[in-house]
Amino acid sequence: MQPTYDIAGFTLVLSKITLISAIFEAENNEGWQFNIRFVSGEKIAVKQPDRARISLDRDLLVQAINQYSGEST
């Protein structure tokens, strides 16, 4: 079974993530967001109204990927 991570209503397979963008201000006053791109080329946008919360979400995802990468080597 491959390691997964739950965020913003999605369950992501960590080995399929290829890119996590920087945090930026979302359009139409929707708060803050970052994008996650997958090996398939698909992407999802994770949005939060507050920068501290989106920063925490992104940092925890990066930490999970780093832990997975360390285990798989």
N, C-alpha and C positions, 0 to 999 in steps of 0.2 A: 504494500500500500504506500502510495506516495504522500509525503507531507503536504498538508493543506493549511490555509490560513483564512479565517473569516473576517471580512471587512465590508461595511456598507451594504449588507444583505447579500454579498457574494461569497462563495467559498472558492478560493484560488488554489490551484496546484502550484506550489512554489517553483518547481522545476520548469514550468512553462512561462514564467515571467522573464522578459528580456530587458525591460526598461521601466524605471520609475522616474517620472519627471520631477522637476523642482516644484515647490508650492508657488502658486500664483493666484491673483485675484480672478474669480470667476466672472463671466459676463452677466449682464442684467441684474447686478446687485444680488447674486446668489451666494455670496460669501467667498470662501477660498477653496481651491481644489488642487489636486495633483492627478496625473494620468498614469495608468499602468498599461503597458503594452505587452502582448504575449507573442510566442513564437509563431502563431498563426497569422499575426498582423492585426488582430483585433485589439481594441483598447477600451478601457472603461475609465470614466472620470469619477473620482471620489471627491465629494463636496461636503463641506461643513460650514456653518455660519460664522464660526470663530476660528481665528488663526491658531490659537493655542491647541485646540482640539485636532485640527487637521495636521498640525505638526506632530502631535503625539501619535496619531494614526499612522502617519508616514514613517516615523522613527521606529515604531513597533513592527511594521511590515519589513523594514530594512533589517532590523534585528533578527526577525524570523528567517529571512533569506540567508543572512550571514551564518546563523546557526545551522541551517540546512546545508549550506555549502561546505561548512567545516566537517559535517558528518559524512557527506558523500564523497570526500576526497580520500 
